[in-house]
Amino acid sequence: MENYNQTSTDFILLGLFPRSRIGLFLFILIVLIFLVALFGNLSMILLIFVDIHLHKPMYFLLSQLSLIDLNYISTIVPRMAYNFLSGNKSISFIGCGVQSFFFLTLAGAEALLLASMAYDRYVAICFPLHYSIRISRRVCVSMIMGSWIMGSINSCAHTTYALHIHYCRSRAIDHFFCDVPAMLTVACMDTWIYEYTVFISTILFLLLPFIGIACSYGRVLLAVYRMNSSEGKKKAYSTCSTHLTVVTFYYVPFVYTYLRPRDLRSPTEDKTLAVFYTILTPLLNPIIYSLKNKEVMGALKRVIQRICSVKM
């Protein structure tokens, strides 16, 4: 391995778990999570597309979240599975850059999209009479396009910098994917300026949206508390609780990981936290939004009934 590191430009991803019985069990578990996440997110996209009752801004945003999660987990898990099964932990320099670009693009887009979904619920509950004006199709498309574009720009800047860093001969990255901060640990140059830009990006793409979401849901809960309808309160609390669950699982580990100084970070902790926002969140999103949403469950029943009637 040492000779390989000294003569190749490839990176070595040390992975999430060792090649042992426990490692094999965890690997199988993650592959199952991956398959369930793929099925769940793809089903959510198709369900929203085929059922006319779900052709609303809230579900249009949700379909985009499922699309992001579908690509998000597909960017990480297949490569990790290949490295584990083949025993070859190397990834090419360009391959690492491509994975890093897609990861950062999807991560930034999801962070901004979750904020857009929080704004959608805020307007729906606090300003129901103005909802069709404030959250029009044009506004919805603008929020989605803005999330993708901003995520791509941020990703392009970070990936370009990472690909122009001078790396040491030993290119062993103690992570299970090409996370740029993890790549910096094998850099043979001072990267404090870049670490500062990571800090700024984390504030702009993670911390500020998280604060905005917290404030919007504070207003939402206050408005719900003042409602006279018990059924309206129950529906609003259900919607808020599902979104806050997703937000907590996604933002908190991300912010905690990226805002810590390098001296306070440990590879094991970083990899554990990364599992939450790269693997568990794409699994939980379709489950939470479907099982706790009567409209989605109703749409699912209608689609199943339609399929059964066609077969008969």
C-alpha positions in Angstrom: 0.0 0.0 0.0 2.8 2.4 0.8 4.4 1.9 -2.6 1.1 2.3 -4.3 0.6 5.6 -2.6 4.0 6.9 -3.6 3.7 6.0 -7.3 0.0 6.8 -8.0 -2.2 9.9 -8.2 -5.2 7.9 -6.9 -6.7 8.5 -3.5 -7.3 5.7 -1.0 -10.6 5.7 0.8 -10.2 3.8 4.0 -13.9 3.2 4.3 -16.6 3.2 6.9 -16.0 -0.3 8.5 -13.3 -3.0 8.5 -13.4 -6.2 6.5 -14.7 -8.4 9.3 -18.0 -10.2 10.3 -19.2 -7.0 11.9 -18.1 -5.0 8.9 -19.9 -7.4 6.6 -23.1 -7.1 8.7 -22.9 -3.3 8.6 -22.2 -3.4 4.8 -25.3 -5.6 4.2 -27.4 -3.2 6.4 -26.3 -0.2 4.5 -27.0 -1.9 1.1 -30.5 -2.7 2.3 -31.0 0.9 3.4 -29.7 2.0 0.0 -32.2 -0.2 -1.8 -35.1 0.9 0.4 -34.1 4.5 -0.1 -34.0 4.1 -3.9 -37.4 2.4 -3.9 -39.0 4.9 -1.5 -37.7 8.1 -3.3 -38.5 6.7 -6.8 -42.0 5.7 -5.6 -42.6 9.2 -4.2 -41.5 10.9 -7.4 -43.8 8.6 -9.5 -46.7 8.9 -7.1 -46.6 12.7 -7.2 -46.3 12.6 -11.0 -49.2 10.3 -11.7 -51.7 11.5 -9.0 -53.4 14.8 -9.9 -54.4 15.4 -6.3 -50.7 15.9 -5.4 -50.0 18.5 -8.1 -49.5 21.2 -5.5 -46.4 23.3 -4.6 -45.8 21.4 -1.4 -45.6 18.1 -3.3 -43.7 19.6 -6.2 -41.0 20.6 -3.7 -41.2 17.1 -2.1 -40.7 15.4 -5.5 -37.5 17.5 -5.9 -36.4 16.5 -2.4 -36.8 12.8 -3.4 -35.0 13.4 -6.7 -32.1 15.0 -4.7 -32.0 12.1 -2.2 -32.1 9.6 -5.0 -29.0 11.0 -6.5 -27.5 11.9 -3.2 -27.3 8.3 -1.8 -26.4 7.0 -5.3 -23.3 9.2 -5.3 -22.0 7.7 -2.1 -23.1 4.1 -1.5 -22.4 2.3 -4.8 -18.7 3.4 -4.8 -18.4 2.5 -1.1 -19.9 -1.0 -1.9 -17.5 -1.5 -4.8 -14.5 -0.7 -2.7 -15.7 -3.0 0.1 -16.5 -6.0 -2.1 -13.5 -5.7 -4.4 -11.0 -4.9 -1.6 -9.7 -2.1 -3.9 -10.1 1.1 -1.9 -8.5 3.4 -4.5 -10.4 6.1 -6.4 -8.9 8.1 -9.2 -8.1 11.7 -8.8 -10.7 12.8 -11.3 -13.2 10.3 -9.9 -12.7 11.8 -6.5 -13.3 15.3 -7.9 -16.5 14.2 -9.7 -17.9 12.5 -6.5 -17.0 15.5 -4.5 -18.7 17.8 -7.0 -22.0 15.9 -7.0 -22.0 15.4 -3.3 -21.6 19.1 -2.6 -24.1 20.1 -5.3 -26.7 17.8 -3.9 -26.0 18.7 -0.3 -26.2 22.4 -0.9 -29.4 22.0 -3.0 -31.1 19.9 -0.3 -30.2 22.4 2.4 -31.8 25.3 0.4 -34.7 23.2 -0.7 -35.6 22.2 2.9 -35.6 26.0 3.7 -38.0 26.5 0.8 -40.3 23.8 2.1 -40.3 25.4 5.5 -41.3 28.7 3.9 -44.0 26.9 2.0 -45.5 25.6 5.2 -45.1 28.9 6.9 -47.1 30.7 4.3 -49.7 27.9 4.1 -50.4 28.0 7.8 -49.8 31.7 8.7 -51.1 33.3 5.5 -53.6 30.8 4.0 -55.5 33.4 2.0 -52.3 34.6 0.3 -50.9 31.2 -0.3 -51.7 30.9 -4.0 -50.1 34.3 -4.6 -47.0 33.9 -2.5 -46.4 30.3 -3.5 -47.3 30.4 -7.2 -46.0 27.9 -9.7 -43.5 30.5 -10.8 -42.2 31.1 -7.3 -42.0 27.3 -6.7 -40.0 26.8 -9.8 -37.7 29.7 -8.9 -37.0 28.3 -5.5 -36.1 24.9 -6.9 -33.9 26.3 -9.7 -32.3 28.6 -7.2 -31.5 25.7 -4.9 -29.9 23.7 -7.7 -27.9 26.7 -9.2 -26.6 27.9 -5.8 -25.6 24.4 -4.8 -23.8 23.9 -8.2 -21.9 27.2 -7.9 -20.8 26.5 -4.3 -19.8 22.9 -5.3 -17.8 24.1 -8.4 -15.8 26.6 -6.3 -14.9 24.0 -3.6 -14.2 21.2 -6.0 -12.0 23.4 -8.2 -9.9 24.4 -5.2 -9.6 20.8 -4.0 -8.4 19.6 -7.4 -5.6 22.3 -7.5 -4.2 21.4 -4.0 -0.8 19.8 -3.9 -1.2 16.5 -2.1 1.3 14.4 -0.3 2.6 11.0 -1.5 0.4 9.2 1.0 -3.1 9.8 -0.2 -5.0 7.7 2.3 -8.3 9.5 3.2 -9.9 8.3 6.4 -13.4 8.5 5.1 -15.9 6.5 2.9 -16.3 9.2 0.2 -14.4 12.1 -1.1 -15.4 14.8 1.4 -13.2 17.9 0.7 -12.4 18.6 4.4 -11.2 15.0 4.7 -9.1 15.4 1.6 -7.4 18.4 3.2 -5.8 16.1 5.8 -3.4 14.7 3.1 -2.6 18.1 1.6 1.0 19.2 1.6 0.3 22.9 1.9 -1.3 25.4 4.2 -5.1 25.3 3.7 -6.3 27.8 6.3 -7.7 30.1 3.6 -9.8 27.3 2.2 -10.9 26.1 5.6 -12.2 29.7 6.2 -14.3 29.4 2.9 -15.7 26.1 4.2 -16.7 27.9 7.4 -18.4 30.7 5.4 -20.2 28.2 3.1 -21.4 26.2 6.1 -22.9 29.4 7.6 -24.6 30.4 4.3 -25.9 27.0 3.2 -26.5 25.3 6.5 -26.6 27.5 9.6 -28.6 30.4 8.2 -31.2 28.2 6.5 -31.5 26.2 9.7 -32.0 29.4 11.8 -34.6 30.5 9.2 -36.4 27.2 9.4 -36.4 27.4 13.2 -37.8 30.9 13.2 -40.5 30.1 10.6 -41.6 27.1 12.6 -41.7 29.2 15.7 -44.1 31.5 14.0 -46.0 28.4 12.6 -46.4 26.8 16.1 -47.6 30.2 17.5 -50.2 30.4 14.8 -51.3 26.8 15.3 -51.6 27.4 19.1 -54.1 30.2 18.3 -56.2 28.1 16.0 -59.8 27.2 17.1 -60.0 24.1 15.0 -58.7 21.0 16.7 -58.5 19.2 13.4 -56.5 22.0 11.9 -54.1 22.0 14.9 -53.6 18.2 14.5 -52.9 18.5 10.8 -50.5 21.4 11.3 -48.6 19.8 14.1 -48.2 16.6 12.0 -46.8 18.5 9.1 -44.4 20.5 11.3 -43.2 17.5 13.2 -42.3 15.6 10.0 -40.4 18.5 8.5 -38.6 19.2 11.8 -37.5 15.6 12.1 -36.0 15.7 8.6 -34.4 19.1 9.3 -32.8 17.8 12.5 -31.4 14.7 11.0 -29.9 16.6 8.1 -28.7 20.0 9.4 -27.5 19.2 12.9 -24.8 16.6 12.1 -23.8 18.6 9.0 -23.3 21.9 10.9 -21.6 20.2 13.8 -19.1 18.5 11.5 -18.2 21.4 9.3 -18.1 24.2 11.8 -15.6 22.5 14.1 -12.0 23.4 13.7 -9.7 20.7 12.3 -8.0 20.2 15.7 -11.3 19.2 17.3 -12.4 16.8 14.5 -11.8 13.0 14.5 -12.2 10.7 11.4 -14.3 8.2 13.3 -16.8 10.9 14.5 -16.9 12.6 11.1 -17.7 9.3 9.4 -20.4 8.4 11.9 -22.1 11.8 11.6 -21.8 11.6 7.8 -23.9 8.5 7.8 -26.9 10.6 9.1 -26.9 13.1 6.2 -25.7 10.9 3.4 -27.4 7.5 4.1 -30.1 7.8 6.8 -31.7 11.1 5.6 -32.5 9.8 2.1 -34.0 6.7 3.7 -36.2 8.7 6.2 -37.5 11.4 3.9 -39.9 9.3 1.9 -40.9 7.2 4.9 -41.7 10.2 7.1 -43.5 12.2 4.3 -45.6 9.2 3.2 -46.6 7.5 6.4 -47.5 10.7 8.3 -49.2 12.4 5.3 -52.9 11.5 4.7 -52.8 13.0 1.2 -49.8 10.9 0.1 -51.3 7.7 1.6 -54.6 8.5 -0.1 -52.8 8.9 -3.4 -51.0 5.6 -2.9 -54.3 3.8 -2.2 -55.8 5.3 -5.4 -52.8 4.2 -7.5 -52.9 0.7 -6.1 -56.7 0.4 -6.7 -56.1 1.7 -10.3 -53.4 -0.9 -10.9 -55.6 -3.7 -9.4 -58.6 -2.7 -11.6 -56.5 -2.7 -14.7 -55.2 -6.2 -13.9 -58.7 -7.5 -13.3 
